[in-house]
Structure formats: structure tokens, C-alpha cells
Amino acid sequence: MKKVVKSRLVATHKDKVLVLKKVDKPLRYTLPGGVKKKKETEEETLIREVGEEIKLKLSLGQFQFYLSHLKKGKEGAVVKNYYLVHLEAKPIKVKEKHKFAATYWMPWKEALPFMDKSDRMAVRSYFKSFKRKTKKHKNNGNQVSSRLAM
């Protein structure tokens, strides 16, 4: 069984995610990243692929592993490793103009319908867990349970 390993970047700024608009029709967005070469680590793949696709130079330690997604099919398995980085929402130019029309910092909910299933899952999972952490953190110490307040 053939196995393909891909590294993908989930770059965020507040409630926005960095997406690449694909050149072809219909409208499709993807996350930066690509396929691992034989002697590369997944992190090296991410740094190389992001640097080839867009004008964003990443370095080890700047991003962190988030999750892996395995998709099995007749042809083999595809493993996508997702990494997180928090950046300023500055314009980023495309290098591979034959593949990508532009980069956008989009509200994550607006980007989801135009992403593939695994990218959509990774982005949604991050922002949903981030919201839960934020709500939990805001409630700690700020509110007194109605039972305790009596």
C-alpha cells in the first residue's frame, strides 16, 4: 500500500485563517503545504513547501504540530499533518502563480465551504476548540455560580 505524507499550515490571526485560492474553477481554497520528500522530516516539508508556494519564510520552532488526518483509499493512504502558527494578517504574495491565484486572510467560517474535507476539519477543529478555551478562560473567576451566590 502506497503512503503519501503531506504537511499543511493552519496560519491564524484572531478569527481569520490564511488560505490560497486555487487557479482552477470552481472556487476552491486550500492551506499552504505539500508532499514530503524521502529524506525530509514533516517539519522540513512544511518549511520548503510554504516557501515554494508563497512568500512566507517559516523556521523550526515558529509553528507547532496540531493534528494528523489519515485518509485510506484504493490507491493507498494519505496522511496530512497540520501545523499551527499565529501571524499578523499582512498580505502575502503567491509564488506558484500557475497553481494559486491569490492568498487571503479570511474569516474561517467563510472559507470552510470552499475547502477540501480534511482541511475543513482541521480549521473547524482549531477554531471551535479555541472558542471553548476562550469562553472557559473568561468565565474563570469572573462569575459566581448562582448556587454559591445565595
HELIX and SHEET records of a PDB file:
HELIX    1   1 GLU A   42  GLU A   53  1                                  12    
HELIX    2   2 TRP A  108  ALA A  111  1                                   4    
HELIX    3   3 LEU A  112  PHE A  114  5                                   3    
HELIX    4   4 LYS A  117  ASN A  139  1                                  23    
HELIX    5   5 SER A  146  ALA A  149  1                                   4    
SHEET    1   A 4 TYR A  29  THR A  30  0                                        
SHEET    2   A 4 LYS A  16  LYS A  22 -1                                        
SHEET    3   A 4 LYS A   2  HIS A  13 -1                                        
SHEET    4   A 4 GLY A  33  VAL A  35 -1                                        
SHEET    1   B 5 TYR A  29  THR A  30  0                                        
SHEET    2   B 5 LYS A  16  LYS A  22 -1                                        
SHEET    3   B 5 LYS A   2  HIS A  13 -1                                        
SHEET    4   B 5 GLY A  76  HIS A  86  1                                        
SHEET    5   B 5 GLN A  64  LYS A  72 -1                                        
SHEET    1   C 3 TYR A  29  THR A  30  0                                        
SHEET    2   C 3 LYS A  16  LYS A  22 -1                                        
SHEET    3   C 3 PHE A 100  PRO A 107 -1                                        
END                                                                             
